[in-house]
Amino acid sequence: MSDNTNKSEQQQQMKEIFISADVWYGIFDFLCPFDVGLKMALISDRLDVLVDVHFKSREWALERLIILSGTDGNSAEITNRSNELQPIPQEPLPNKLIGFKELQIWSFLS
């Protein structure tokens, strides 16, 4: 047990524990990006800043990219998670995007 006699002293000590930014970055790598962005960032201003730095410095590998022939037959489109067709961006991909786990290219000849 603790030497502290009352609960308020124990809570005060817990509030004073400092965890370095490097430790937080290591923890963020093991958490779902959704949890990091929408839960961890809301805990405090300091964690909000650390989450921003984490996402800006992280390299991303996307799960799946599917490229389909366009409806007019001369273009191509990509699909998102809800299978909605999106135009292919004309600018280069971000430097932080390092790859895909799966790439599918579909062509429908008429």
N, CA and C atoms as a LAMMPS dump frame, in Angstrom:
ITEM: TIMESTEP
0
ITEM: NUMBER OF ATOMS
330
ITEM: BOX BOUNDS ff ff ff
-5.0000000000000000e+02 5.0000000000000000e+02
-5.0000000000000000e+02 5.0000000000000000e+02
-5.0000000000000000e+02 5.0000000000000000e+02
ITEM: ATOMS id mol type element x y z
1 1 1 N 0.826 -1.174 0
2 1 2 C 0 0 0
3 1 3 C 0.875 1.243 0
4 2 1 N 0.264 2.342 -0.215
5 2 2 C 0.971 3.611 -0.257
6 2 3 C 1.132 4.192 1.141
7 3 1 N 2.183 5.011 1.31
8 3 2 C 2.381 5.714 2.576
9 3 3 C 1.38 6.85 2.747
10 4 1 N 0.753 7.263 1.66
11 4 2 C -0.223 8.359 1.741
12 4 3 C -1.441 7.9 2.521
13 5 1 N -1.916 8.77 3.374
14 5 2 C -3.038 8.386 4.225
15 5 3 C -4.387 8.69 3.6
16 6 1 N -4.444 9.639 2.685
17 6 2 C -5.76 9.925 2.11
18 6 3 C -5.726 9.865 0.588
19 7 1 N -6.887 9.709 0.055
20 7 2 C -7.043 9.525 -1.388
21 7 3 C -6.673 10.778 -2.178
22 8 1 N -6.91 11.962 -1.635
23 8 2 C -6.604 13.197 -2.362
24 8 3 C -5.103 13.35 -2.583
25 9 1 N -4.279 12.916 -1.635
26 9 2 C -2.826 12.981 -1.83
27 9 3 C -2.395 12.037 -2.945
28 10 1 N -2.983 10.858 -3.008
29 10 2 C -2.655 9.906 -4.064
30 10 3 C -3.063 10.455 -5.43
31 11 1 N -4.221 11.071 -5.515
32 11 2 C -4.663 11.649 -6.781
33 11 3 C -3.755 12.791 -7.205
34 12 1 N -3.295 13.585 -6.261
35 12 2 C -2.39 14.691 -6.577
36 12 3 C -1.079 14.152 -7.14
37 13 1 N -0.569 13.076 -6.571
38 13 2 C 0.662 12.484 -7.083
39 13 3 C 0.46 11.945 -8.493
40 14 1 N -0.685 11.352 -8.777
41 14 2 C -0.961 10.838 -10.114
42 14 3 C -1.012 11.967 -11.137
43 15 1 N -1.499 13.125 -10.749
44 15 2 C -1.566 14.262 -11.661
45 15 3 C -0.182 14.786 -11.997
46 16 1 N 0.783 14.547 -11.142
47 16 2 C 2.116 15.1 -11.322
48 16 3 C 3.047 14.194 -12.114
49 17 1 N 2.615 13.023 -12.532
50 17 2 C 3.461 12.128 -13.313
51 17 3 C 3.641 12.726 -14.704
52 18 1 N 4.894 12.871 -15.125
53 18 2 C 5.193 13.43 -16.441
54 18 3 C 5.678 12.306 -17.344
55 19 1 N 5.096 12.2 -18.527
56 19 2 C 5.506 11.208 -19.516
57 19 3 C 6.088 11.965 -20.696
58 20 1 N 7.303 11.594 -21.097
59 20 2 C 7.995 12.338 -22.155
60 20 3 C 7.291 12.162 -23.502
61 21 1 N 7.568 13.086 -24.408
62 21 2 C 6.957 13.057 -25.741
63 21 3 C 7.35 11.789 -26.495
64 22 1 N 8.605 11.351 -26.357
65 22 2 C 9.05 10.142 -27.054
66 22 3 C 8.252 8.914 -26.625
67 23 1 N 7.928 8.831 -25.354
68 23 2 C 7.12 7.711 -24.867
69 23 3 C 5.72 7.788 -25.469
70 24 1 N 5.135 8.984 -25.51
71 24 2 C 3.803 9.136 -26.108
72 24 3 C 3.821 8.736 -27.579
73 25 1 N 4.867 9.15 -28.333
74 25 2 C 4.938 8.789 -29.753
75 25 3 C 4.99 7.273 -29.919
76 26 1 N 5.708 6.598 -29.031
77 26 2 C 5.747 5.139 -29.075
78 26 3 C 4.397 4.514 -28.779
79 27 1 N 3.663 5.109 -27.868
80 27 2 C 2.323 4.611 -27.535
81 27 3 C 1.369 4.843 -28.707
82 28 1 N 1.453 6.003 -29.342
83 28 2 C 0.566 6.324 -30.466
84 28 3 C 0.699 5.302 -31.592
85 29 1 N 1.918 4.769 -31.809
86 29 2 C 2.124 3.797 -32.881
87 29 3 C 1.316 2.522 -32.678
88 30 1 N 1.012 2.195 -31.432
89 30 2 C 0.272 0.969 -31.144
90 30 3 C -1.235 1.175 -31.077
91 31 1 N -1.68 2.404 -31.159
92 31 2 C -3.109 2.699 -31.08
93 31 3 C -3.689 2.933 -32.47
94 32 1 N -4.958 2.718 -32.597
95 32 2 C -5.672 3.008 -33.836
96 32 3 C -5.615 4.517 -34.094
97 33 1 N -5.325 4.948 -35.339
98 33 2 C -5.289 6.386 -35.621
99 33 3 C -6.574 7.106 -35.219
100 34 1 N -7.701 6.432 -35.322
101 34 2 C -8.977 7.018 -34.899
102 34 3 C -8.939 7.359 -33.414
103 35 1 N -8.468 6.415 -32.597
104 35 2 C -8.395 6.645 -31.151
105 35 3 C -7.417 7.759 -30.813
106 36 1 N -6.294 7.79 -31.513
107 36 2 C -5.296 8.833 -31.243
108 36 3 C -5.869 10.204 -31.575
109 37 1 N -6.472 10.33 -32.748
110 37 2 C -6.956 11.631 -33.197
111 37 3 C -8.191 12.13 -32.481
112 38 1 N -9.112 11.233 -32.197
113 38 2 C -10.387 11.682 -31.644
114 38 3 C -10.541 11.474 -30.145
115 39 1 N -9.646 10.736 -29.532
116 39 2 C -9.751 10.525 -28.087
117 39 3 C -8.553 11.098 -27.344
118 40 1 N -7.358 10.698 -27.753
119 40 2 C -6.156 11.145 -27.033
120 40 3 C -5.966 12.654 -27.148
121 41 1 N -6.24 13.208 -28.323
122 41 2 C -6.02 14.642 -28.534
123 41 3 C -6.933 15.501 -27.673
124 42 1 N -8.041 14.951 -27.233
125 42 2 C -8.99 15.723 -26.436
126 42 3 C -8.655 15.751 -24.947
127 43 1 N -7.699 14.948 -24.519
128 43 2 C -7.388 14.855 -23.091
129 43 3 C -6.765 16.141 -22.563
130 44 1 N -5.805 16.691 -23.318
131 44 2 C -5.15 17.918 -22.846
132 44 3 C -4.564 18.67 -24.035
133 45 1 N -4.197 19.918 -23.807
134 45 2 C -3.569 20.717 -24.865
135 45 3 C -2.227 20.122 -25.266
136 46 1 N -1.487 19.618 -24.294
137 46 2 C -0.174 19.028 -24.584
138 46 3 C -0.325 17.801 -25.482
139 47 1 N -1.271 16.928 -25.166
140 47 2 C -1.481 15.752 -26.008
141 47 3 C -1.999 16.142 -27.385
142 48 1 N -2.781 17.188 -27.477
143 48 2 C -3.267 17.66 -28.769
144 48 3 C -2.095 18.042 -29.668
145 49 1 N -1.128 18.751 -29.114
146 49 2 C 0.061 19.14 -29.882
147 49 3 C 0.868 17.905 -30.272
148 50 1 N 1.041 16.965 -29.346
149 50 2 C 1.796 15.747 -29.644
150 50 3 C 1.117 14.913 -30.726
151 51 1 N -0.206 14.847 -30.702
152 51 2 C -0.944 14.11 -31.73
153 51 3 C -0.756 14.776 -33.093
154 52 1 N -0.815 16.1 -33.148
155 52 2 C -0.59 16.818 -34.41
156 52 3 C 0.791 16.512 -34.971
157 53 1 N 1.808 16.578 -34.133
158 53 2 C 3.18 16.288 -34.576
159 53 3 C 3.285 14.84 -35.036
160 54 1 N 2.651 13.932 -34.322
161 54 2 C 2.689 12.508 -34.68
162 54 3 C 2.116 12.279 -36.076
163 55 1 N 0.953 12.85 -36.354
164 55 2 C 0.331 12.628 -37.657
165 55 3 C 1.089 13.32 -38.786
166 56 1 N 1.692 14.462 -38.522
167 56 2 C 2.441 15.166 -39.567
168 56 3 C 3.76 14.48 -39.886
169 57 1 N 4.34 13.768 -38.925
170 57 2 C 5.641 13.139 -39.144
171 57 3 C 5.532 11.671 -39.548
172 58 1 N 4.371 11.097 -39.461
173 58 2 C 4.195 9.67 -39.717
174 58 3 C 4.136 9.377 -41.21
175 59 1 N 4.711 8.233 -41.598
176 59 2 C 4.575 7.763 -42.968
177 59 3 C 3.392 6.801 -43.007
178 60 1 N 2.651 6.839 -44.109
179 60 2 C 1.412 6.082 -44.198
180 60 3 C 1.477 5.052 -45.314
181 61 1 N 1.022 3.851 -45.031
182 61 2 C 0.81 2.826 -46.042
183 61 3 C -0.691 2.556 -46.07
184 62 1 N -1.307 2.785 -47.199
185 62 2 C -2.748 2.58 -47.308
186 62 3 C -3.055 1.097 -47.488
187 63 1 N -4.21 0.698 -47.031
188 63 2 C -4.617 -0.702 -47.129
189 63 3 C -4.766 -1.141 -48.586
190 64 1 N -5.649 -0.486 -49.302
191 64 2 C -6.016 -0.983 -50.617
192 64 3 C -6.31 0.185 -51.547
193 65 1 N -5.833 0.087 -52.764
194 65 2 C -6.153 1.063 -53.8
195 65 3 C -6.701 0.295 -54.995
196 66 1 N -7.914 0.635 -55.396
197 66 2 C -8.539 -0.005 -56.554
198 66 3 C -8.758 1.061 -57.616
199 67 1 N -8.211 0.817 -58.79
200 67 2 C -8.359 1.729 -59.924
201 67 3 C -9.25 1.042 -60.95
202 68 1 N -10.326 1.713 -61.34
203 68 2 C -11.283 1.175 -62.308
204 68 3 C -11.295 2.038 -63.554
205 69 1 N -11.631 1.42 -64.687
206 69 2 C -11.797 2.23 -65.892
207 69 3 C -13.018 3.12 -65.707
208 70 1 N -12.923 4.337 -66.243
209 70 2 C -14 5.312 -66.079
210 70 3 C -15.243 4.936 -66.853
211 71 1 N -16.327 5.6 -66.536
212 71 2 C -17.599 5.302 -67.192
213 71 3 C -17.596 5.693 -68.667
214 72 1 N -16.739 6.662 -69.029
215 72 2 C -16.676 7.064 -70.437
216 72 3 C -15.718 6.197 -71.241
217 73 1 N -14.991 5.298 -70.594
218 73 2 C -14.078 4.405 -71.29
219 73 3 C -12.7 4.975 -71.536
220 74 1 N -12.512 6.277 -71.363
221 74 2 C -11.217 6.902 -71.624
222 74 3 C -10.516 7.383 -70.367
223 75 1 N -11.131 7.239 -69.233
224 75 2 C -10.543 7.752 -67.999
225 75 3 C -10.468 6.629 -66.968
226 76 1 N -9.938 6.958 -65.826
227 76 2 C -9.86 6.002 -64.724
228 76 3 C -10.338 6.687 -63.45
229 77 1 N -10.836 5.891 -62.524
230 77 2 C -11.315 6.405 -61.243
231 77 3 C -10.856 5.457 -60.147
232 78 1 N -10.827 5.947 -58.926
233 78 2 C -10.491 5.106 -57.788
234 78 3 C -11.731 4.952 -56.915
235 79 1 N -11.754 3.905 -56.107
236 79 2 C -12.879 3.708 -55.198
237 79 3 C -12.44 3.989 -53.772
238 80 1 N -13.375 4.47 -52.969
239 80 2 C -13.093 4.661 -51.551
240 80 3 C -13.721 3.508 -50.775
241 81 1 N -13.676 3.578 -49.454
242 81 2 C -14.173 2.476 -48.62
243 81 3 C -15.65 2.179 -48.832
244 82 1 N -16.431 3.171 -49.191
245 82 2 C -17.862 2.937 -49.409
246 82 3 C -18.159 2.638 -50.877
247 83 1 N -17.113 2.309 -51.641
248 83 2 C -17.22 1.944 -53.056
249 83 3 C -17.785 3.049 -53.93
250 84 1 N -17.621 4.293 -53.52
251 84 2 C -17.992 5.423 -54.367
252 84 3 C -16.809 5.737 -55.28
253 85 1 N -17.093 6.018 -56.529
254 85 2 C -16.027 6.342 -57.473
255 85 3 C -15.555 7.773 -57.26
256 86 1 N -14.254 7.953 -57.256
257 86 2 C -13.632 9.263 -57.075
258 86 3 C -12.663 9.498 -58.229
259 87 1 N -12.534 10.725 -58.706
260 87 2 C -11.548 10.991 -59.754
261 87 3 C -10.131 10.818 -59.204
262 88 1 N -9.225 10.44 -60.074
263 88 2 C -7.825 10.301 -59.666
264 88 3 C -7.226 11.701 -59.556
265 89 1 N -6.599 12.031 -58.446
266 89 2 C -5.999 13.362 -58.291
267 89 3 C -4.909 13.593 -59.337
268 90 1 N -4.828 14.799 -59.841
269 90 2 C -3.84 15.128 -60.862
270 90 3 C -2.5 15.551 -60.27
271 91 1 N -2.486 15.879 -58.981
272 91 2 C -1.23 16.257 -58.347
273 91 3 C -0.559 14.999 -57.782
274 92 1 N 0.752 15.049 -57.529
275 92 2 C 1.447 13.869 -57.002
276 92 3 C 0.944 13.496 -55.608
277 93 1 N 1.13 12.237 -55.268
278 93 2 C 0.74 11.762 -53.943
279 93 3 C 1.634 12.397 -52.883
280 94 1 N 1.153 12.541 -51.669
281 94 2 C 1.97 13.13 -50.601
282 94 3 C 3.235 12.307 -50.341
283 95 1 N 4.304 12.972 -49.934
284 95 2 C 5.566 12.289 -49.657
285 95 3 C 5.454 11.307 -48.499
286 96 1 N 4.508 11.53 -47.611
287 96 2 C 4.351 10.657 -46.444
288 96 3 C 3.636 9.35 -46.788
289 97 1 N 3.094 9.23 -47.994
290 97 2 C 2.452 7.996 -48.434
291 97 3 C 3.532 7.092 -49.005
292 98 1 N 3.8 5.978 -48.331
293 98 2 C 4.93 5.137 -48.727
294 98 3 C 4.516 3.885 -49.48
295 99 1 N 3.229 3.599 -49.59
296 99 2 C 2.835 2.427 -50.351
297 99 3 C 1.424 1.971 -50.057
298 100 1 N 1.104 0.828 -50.648
299 100 2 C -0.207 0.214 -50.495
300 100 3 C 0.002 -1.252 -50.15
301 101 1 N -0.882 -1.796 -49.348
302 101 2 C -0.811 -3.224 -49.059
303 101 3 C -1.365 -4.029 -50.223
304 102 1 N -2.285 -3.433 -50.963
305 102 2 C -2.89 -4.114 -52.101
306 102 3 C -3.234 -3.082 -53.166
307 103 1 N -2.906 -3.388 -54.414
308 103 2 C -3.22 -2.51 -55.537
309 103 3 C -3.938 -3.345 -56.59
310 104 1 N -5.145 -2.936 -56.959
311 104 2 C -5.918 -3.63 -57.988
312 104 3 C -6.223 -2.65 -59.11
313 105 1 N -6.028 -3.108 -60.342
314 105 2 C -6.355 -2.295 -61.512
315 105 3 C -7.347 -3.096 -62.354
316 106 1 N -8.523 -2.524 -62.557
317 106 2 C -9.582 -3.187 -63.304
318 106 3 C -9.861 -2.401 -64.587
319 107 1 N -9.943 -3.129 -65.687
320 107 2 C -10.281 -2.502 -66.961
321 107 3 C -11.437 -3.284 -67.58
322 108 1 N -12.462 -2.566 -67.969
323 108 2 C -13.625 -3.196 -68.581
324 108 3 C -13.653 -2.797 -70.05
325 109 1 N -13.403 -3.747 -70.908
326 109 2 C -13.41 -3.474 -72.342
327 109 3 C -14.818 -3.678 -72.884
328 110 1 N -15.232 -2.755 -73.736
329 110 2 C -16.582 -2.891 -74.299
330 110 3 C -16.519 -3.331 -75.736
